[in-house]
Amino acid sequence: MSPAHPIPRILVAGGGVAALELLLALRANVGSPLAITLLSADAAFAPPAMTVAEPFERGGAQTHDWREITARLDVRLVLDRLVAVDTDAHRVFTHDGRRIPYDVLVIATGARRVEPLAGALTFGVDAAAGPALRALIDDARRSAARIAFALPWPSSWSLPLYELALLTAHELREHDSPALVRIVTPERRALELLGPAAGEAVMPILSAVGVELVAGVQPRAVVSGGLRLDDEATVEADHVVTIADVVARPVPGLPTDRAGFIPVDAYGLVTAEPDVYAVGEVTSFPLRQGGLAAQQADVVADAIIARYAGGEPPRPFAPVLRARLTTSGAPLYLQARPSGRSLASYRAMWSPPEKVAGRYLAPYLATARPELTLSATLAERVPAVAGEPGDEHAAVKLALTVAAAEARCHNRSRALQALDAALALEPDLDDPSYLALRGRLAEQVPAG
C-alpha cells in the first residue's frame, strides 16, 4: 500500500532490544526521509541479559533513557502503552487515549514473564529474585543444602540458568560449603540448542565447580523434598531455582496463534497484514532470545528500506545463535546455526563482544559516545568453516528443532505452537519432518 502521507510514517511499538535494533538499523541505512515514532510503555531501555550477574556483584543490567536515545536518532517518542490496532484505518490506540496513524507498523511489545513452577524461586519475573537468590546462597554457605536449577521447557533459552548455577556453585565452593548444586533439564545435553560444541565446552566448567547435570528429564512440579519429573520420579532438592516462562501478550486487532503470539513470515510480516510487521518475543517464533530478536529487527528494517528507499530485496530471517556464557572466570563464546554447525571459544567470535550480539545494538551499547556509532556494525570473527552463507530455510529448521524437542518431552501444545510458527514462516512448507511430527501430534489425545 502506498502511503497517503508525503513522508512515510513508521510506527514502532515497544521498548526492548528489537525496538532499539530496528531504530538503529533504519537510521543507519535509509537515505530517504522517514517519519519514525517510537511508542514505548517504558521510559528506559534496560536489556535483561546481564541481570543474572547482579546477585553475585558482577555488574548488572545497563539502563538507557529513551528520551536521549530517540532525540539522538531523530525519532519522535510517545511514552504510552499500545492497547489495540485498527489495521483498516492504519492507526493504533493507546492506554492514554491517543490515536496514532501509521503507514508501516512494527510490533515489538514483547511478552509476559510468569512463574513456570509454583514453589520455585523464579528468576526473570521481577527484581525480587536477585535478593532472594542472594539470601538463598548465603544460607547455603552454612548448610548441606541441595539446590536444583530447573529448566522449565526444552524451548526455554537455557543460558541464564547455566550461568546462575555456575556462579552459585563457584561461590559456595569458595566458602567450602557442602551444598550440592544440580541442573535439571529436558535437554539431552548441556546447552543443547547451542550445539555439540557448547555441550563439550561447558561440561568441564560444570565439573570444575561441582555442578551435577541431570539431563533428559522434564520438570513438572516442586514437591516436598524436591522436584517431580514427568515420569513421576523426584530429584531431591531443598531449594528449586528456575527461569521465567514467556507467555503471549496479545495485541487486539492483530492475528494470533494458538498460544496468543503473532504469526509472522520469514520477513517479519504479520499474517494477512501487508503493512504490519512484528519482531522479538511478541512473535510466534518459538525460541526467544535477545540476539534473535535483533536479527528479526534487522530483517524488518531491510524490508522497510527496500519498500521506501529501493535497493536490494530483503533476505529472509536466517537465525544464528550467539551467546556469551558468564562463568567464574573468562566468558565462553558460543555460536550455533540450524545446519548443525557449532563453535565454542574463549576468544570472542564477534566484536564488540557484547552479551546481546545485535548488528547495530552491540556497537551502540559498547561506546560512551553512541552518536559516533550509528553506522558501526557487529564484526564477525568466526572461522570460515562456521561462517557458511545464510540458509533461507534456517528459521524453519530451528522452529522444527524446537517442536521436536517439545514433542519428545510430551509437551504437545508447545510442540504444535512451534509447528504453527514454522508454517507461518513458510506457508508452503512440505518438509517431511514437519509432516511426520504434525501427523504424530494429531493422533495424540490431549490430556484432560
C-alpha positions in Angstrom: 0.0 0.0 0.0 1.4 3.4 -0.9 1.3 5.9 1.9 -1.0 8.9 1.6 1.3 10.9 3.8 4.2 12.6 1.9 6.8 11.2 4.3 6.3 7.5 5.2 5.3 7.2 8.8 6.9 4.3 10.6 5.5 3.5 14.0 7.4 1.2 16.2 5.6 -0.1 19.3 7.9 -1.5 22.0 10.8 -0.6 24.2 13.2 -3.5 24.2 16.1 -5.0 22.2 14.2 -5.5 19.0 12.8 -1.9 19.0 16.2 -0.3 19.5 18.0 -2.5 17.0 15.2 -1.6 14.4 15.6 2.1 15.0 19.4 2.0 14.7 19.2 -0.1 11.5 16.7 2.3 9.9 18.6 5.4 10.8 21.9 3.9 9.6 20.6 2.8 6.2 17.8 4.9 4.9 18.7 7.7 2.6 15.2 9.0 2.0 13.3 10.6 4.9 11.2 8.5 7.2 9.0 9.9 10.0 9.7 7.4 12.8 7.7 7.3 16.0 8.5 5.0 19.0 5.6 4.1 21.2 7.0 2.8 24.4 5.4 2.0 27.8 8.8 2.3 29.4 10.9 5.4 29.8 14.1 3.4 29.9 15.8 0.8 27.8 17.1 -2.0 30.1 18.3 -5.2 28.3 17.9 -8.1 30.8 20.9 -10.1 29.6 23.3 -9.1 32.4 20.8 -9.3 35.3 22.0 -12.8 36.2 25.2 -11.3 37.4 23.6 -8.9 39.9 23.3 -11.4 42.9 27.0 -12.1 42.6 28.1 -8.4 42.4 29.5 -8.9 38.9 27.7 -6.0 37.3 24.1 -5.7 36.3 21.7 -4.5 33.6 22.5 -1.3 31.7 19.8 1.3 31.7 19.4 4.0 29.0 16.9 6.8 28.8 14.6 6.5 25.8 14.3 10.3 25.6 18.1 10.6 25.0 18.1 7.7 22.5 15.2 9.0 20.4 16.5 12.6 20.4 19.8 11.3 19.1 18.1 9.2 16.4 15.6 11.9 15.4 12.7 9.7 16.4 9.5 11.0 18.0 8.9 9.4 21.4 5.5 8.7 22.8 5.5 7.3 26.3 2.3 5.3 26.4 1.1 1.8 26.1 -0.3 0.1 23.0 -3.8 -1.3 23.6 -5.2 -2.1 20.1 -4.6 -1.8 16.4 -7.1 -0.8 13.6 -5.3 -2.2 10.5 -8.1 -1.0 8.1 -7.7 2.6 9.3 -3.9 2.3 9.8 -3.9 3.6 13.3 -3.2 2.4 16.9 -4.9 3.1 20.1 -3.1 3.8 23.4 -3.8 3.5 27.1 -4.0 7.2 27.5 -6.5 7.7 24.6 -4.1 8.6 21.8 -4.8 7.5 18.2 -1.6 7.3 16.3 -1.6 6.9 12.5 1.0 4.9 10.6 1.9 3.7 7.1 4.0 0.9 8.4 3.6 -0.5 11.9 6.2 -2.7 13.7 5.1 -4.5 16.8 7.9 -5.1 19.3 5.9 -5.1 22.5 7.5 -8.3 23.9 5.8 -10.9 26.1 4.9 -11.5 29.8 7.1 -13.3 32.3 5.4 -15.8 34.6 6.4 -18.5 37.1 6.5 -21.9 35.4 6.9 -24.0 38.6 4.9 -23.0 41.7 7.1 -23.0 44.7 10.4 -22.4 42.9 12.4 -19.2 43.1 11.8 -17.8 39.6 14.5 -15.6 38.0 13.3 -13.0 35.5 9.8 -12.2 36.6 10.6 -9.2 38.9 13.5 -7.6 40.7 12.9 -9.5 43.9 14.5 -12.7 42.5 18.0 -11.3 42.8 18.0 -10.5 46.5 16.1 -13.8 47.2 18.8 -15.8 45.4 21.4 -13.9 47.3 19.7 -14.9 50.6 19.5 -18.5 49.4 23.2 -18.6 48.7 24.1 -17.0 52.0 22.1 -19.6 53.8 23.5 -22.5 51.7 27.1 -21.4 52.7 26.4 -22.7 56.2 24.4 -25.9 55.3 24.4 -29.0 53.2 21.5 -27.7 51.1 20.6 -29.2 47.8 19.8 -26.7 45.1 18.2 -27.7 41.9 18.3 -25.3 38.9 15.4 -26.4 36.7 14.9 -25.6 33.1 11.1 -25.4 32.6 10.9 -26.4 28.9 13.1 -27.6 26.0 12.4 -24.3 24.2 13.4 -22.1 27.1 16.6 -20.1 26.5 18.7 -22.1 28.9 21.9 -20.0 29.1 20.9 -17.8 32.1 20.0 -20.9 34.1 23.5 -22.4 33.5 25.1 -19.0 34.5 23.1 -18.9 37.7 24.1 -22.5 38.6 27.8 -21.9 37.7 28.1 -18.7 39.7 26.2 -20.1 42.6 28.4 -23.3 42.7 31.5 -21.2 42.4 30.7 -19.0 45.3 29.6 -22.0 47.5 32.9 -23.8 46.7 34.9 -20.6 47.5 33.3 -20.8 51.0 33.9 -24.5 51.4 30.1 -25.1 51.6 28.9 -28.7 51.4 25.9 -27.6 49.4 25.0 -29.6 46.3 24.1 -27.8 43.0 22.3 -29.6 40.2 21.0 -28.5 36.8 17.8 -30.4 35.9 16.9 -30.0 32.3 14.8 -31.6 29.5 17.8 -31.0 27.2 19.5 -34.2 26.1 22.9 -32.5 26.7 24.1 -29.2 28.2 23.0 -26.1 26.2 21.5 -28.4 23.5 20.2 -25.7 21.2 23.7 -24.1 21.0 25.0 -27.3 19.5 27.5 -30.1 20.4 30.4 -27.7 20.7 28.7 -25.8 23.5 27.9 -29.0 25.4 31.5 -30.3 25.1 32.9 -26.9 26.3 30.6 -26.4 29.2 30.8 -29.8 30.8 34.3 -29.3 32.2 33.3 -25.9 33.5 30.3 -27.5 35.4 32.5 -30.3 36.7 35.2 -27.8 37.9 32.7 -26.2 40.3 30.9 -29.4 41.2 27.6 -28.8 39.3 25.8 -32.1 38.5 23.8 -32.2 35.3 20.6 -34.2 35.3 19.6 -34.2 31.6 16.8 -35.6 29.5 14.1 -35.1 32.2 11.1 -32.8 32.2 10.4 -30.9 35.4 6.8 -30.8 36.3 6.3 -29.6 39.9 8.0 -28.6 43.1 7.0 -31.0 45.8 8.0 -31.7 49.4 11.6 -32.8 49.3 12.4 -31.9 45.7 11.4 -31.6 42.1 8.9 -34.0 40.5 9.6 -35.1 36.9 7.4 -36.1 34.0 8.0 -39.8 34.9 6.9 -39.2 38.5 10.5 -39.6 39.7 11.8 -37.0 42.1 15.1 -35.1 42.1 15.9 -34.4 45.7 16.2 -30.7 46.5 15.8 -28.3 49.4 15.6 -25.3 47.0 14.5 -25.1 43.4 15.5 -22.2 41.2 14.1 -21.7 37.7 13.8 -19.1 35.0 10.7 -17.3 33.9 8.3 -18.8 31.3 7.4 -16.5 28.4 3.7 -16.2 27.6 2.0 -14.1 25.0 0.8 -10.5 25.4 -1.8 -10.4 22.5 -2.5 -7.2 20.7 -6.2 -6.7 19.9 -6.7 -6.2 16.2 -3.9 -8.5 15.1 -3.9 -12.2 14.4 -2.6 -14.6 17.0 -1.6 -18.3 17.0 -2.9 -20.9 19.5 -0.7 -19.5 22.3 -1.5 -15.9 21.6 1.7 -14.9 19.8 1.6 -13.0 16.5 2.4 -15.2 13.4 5.0 -13.8 11.1 6.6 -14.9 7.8 10.3 -15.1 7.1 10.4 -11.3 6.5 8.6 -10.4 9.7 5.3 -9.6 8.0 2.2 -10.4 10.2 -0.1 -12.9 8.6 -2.6 -11.2 6.2 -1.4 -7.7 7.2 0.8 -6.2 4.4 1.7 -3.1 6.4 2.3 -4.6 9.8 5.5 -6.3 11.0 6.3 -8.0 14.3 9.7 -8.8 15.9 11.0 -10.3 19.0 9.1 -12.1 21.8 5.7 -11.0 20.6 6.1 -13.2 17.5 5.3 -16.9 17.1 8.9 -17.9 16.6 9.3 -20.4 19.4 12.9 -19.6 20.6 13.0 -16.2 22.3 16.4 -14.6 22.9 17.8 -11.1 22.6 20.2 -11.8 19.7 17.5 -13.5 17.7 15.1 -10.5 18.3 17.8 -8.2 17.0 18.2 -10.4 13.9 14.5 -10.3 13.3 14.6 -6.5 13.6 17.4 -6.3 11.0 15.3 -8.3 8.5 12.3 -6.0 9.0 14.5 -2.9 8.7 15.8 -4.2 5.4 12.2 -4.8 4.3 11.2 -1.3 5.1 14.3 0.1 3.5 13.6 -1.9 0.3 10.0 -0.6 0.3 10.8 3.1 0.6 14.4 3.6 -0.4 14.8 0.9 -3.0 17.9 -1.3 -3.3 18.4 -5.0 -2.7 15.3 -7.1 -1.7 15.4 -8.2 1.9 16.8 -11.6 2.8 14.7 -13.9 5.0 15.3 -14.4 8.7 18.2 -16.8 9.0 18.9 -17.2 12.7 22.4 -17.6 14.1 22.6 -18.3 17.8 25.3 -16.3 19.6 25.8 -16.5 23.3 28.4 -15.3 25.8 28.3 -17.6 28.9 29.3 -15.8 32.1 31.4 -18.1 34.2 33.5 -17.6 37.4 36.5 -17.0 35.1 36.7 -15.9 31.5 33.5 -15.8 29.4 32.8 -18.6 27.0 31.6 -17.6 23.5 29.2 -19.9 21.7 27.7 -19.9 18.2 25.4 -22.3 16.5 23.5 -22.5 13.2 20.4 -24.5 12.4 22.5 -26.5 9.9 24.1 -28.2 13.0 27.4 -26.4 12.9 28.5 -25.0 16.3 31.6 -23.4 17.9 32.8 -22.7 21.4 35.8 -20.5 22.2 37.3 -18.3 25.0 38.2 -15.9 22.2 35.4 -13.5 21.2 33.7 -14.6 18.0 32.2 -11.2 17.4 33.2 -7.6 18.1 32.3 -5.8 20.2 31.8 -8.9 22.3 28.5 -7.7 23.9 26.1 -10.1 25.6 23.4 -9.2 23.1 25.1 -9.5 19.7 22.9 -7.1 17.7 24.3 -5.9 14.4 23.8 -2.2 15.4 22.9 -2.6 19.1 26.2 -4.1 20.2 28.4 -1.2 18.9 25.9 1.3 20.2 25.9 -0.1 23.7 29.7 -0.7 23.8 30.6 3.0 23.5 30.4 6.0 25.8 29.6 8.2 22.7 26.9 6.3 20.8 26.3 9.2 18.5 29.5 8.2 16.8 28.4 4.6 16.1 25.2 4.9 14.2 26.7 3.2 11.1 29.0 0.8 13.0 28.1 -2.8 12.8 28.9 -6.0 14.6 32.1 -7.6 13.2 32.3 -11.4 12.8 35.4 -13.2 14.0 34.3 -16.7 13.0 36.4 -19.3 11.1 35.2 -19.9 7.6 34.1 -23.4 8.4 31.3 -22.0 10.6 30.7 -18.8 8.5 28.6 -20.5 5.9 26.1 -18.4 3.9 22.7 -17.8 5.4 20.2 -20.6 4.8 16.9 -19.3 3.6 15.2 -22.2 5.4 17.2 -21.7 8.7 14.4 -20.2 10.7 12.1 -23.1 9.7 14.8 -25.6 10.7 15.2 -24.1 14.1 11.4 -24.0 14.7 11.2 -27.7 13.8 14.1 -28.5 16.1 12.2 -26.8 18.9 9.0 -28.6 18.0 10.7 -32.0 18.0 12.2 -31.3 21.4 8.9 -30.3 23.0 7.2 -33.3 21.5 9.9 -35.6 22.9 9.1 -34.3 26.3 5.3 -34.8 25.8 4.6 -31.0 25.7 2.0 -31.4 22.9 0.6 -27.8 22.9 4.1 -26.3 22.8 5.2 -28.6 20.0 2.1 -27.6 18.0 2.8 -23.9 18.5 6.3 -24.4 17.2 5.0 -26.2 14.1 2.5 -23.4 13.5 5.4 -21.0 13.7 7.3 -23.0 11.0 4.2 -23.0 8.8 3.8 -19.2 9.2 7.4 -18.7 8.2 7.0 -20.9 5.1 3.3 -21.3 4.2 4.0 -23.9 1.5 6.1 -26.0 3.9 6.3 -29.6 2.9 9.3 -30.7 4.9 9.0 -34.5 5.7 9.9 -34.0 9.4 7.2 -31.3 9.7 4.6 -33.5 8.1 5.6 -36.5 10.2 5.6 -34.7 13.5 2.3 -32.9 12.7 0.8 -36.3 12.0 2.0 -37.9 15.2 0.7 -35.0 17.3 -2.6 -35.1 15.5 -3.0 -38.7 16.6 -2.5 -37.9 20.3 -5.4 -37.1 22.6 -4.6 -34.1 24.8 -4.5 -34.8 28.5 -7.6 -33.5 30.3 
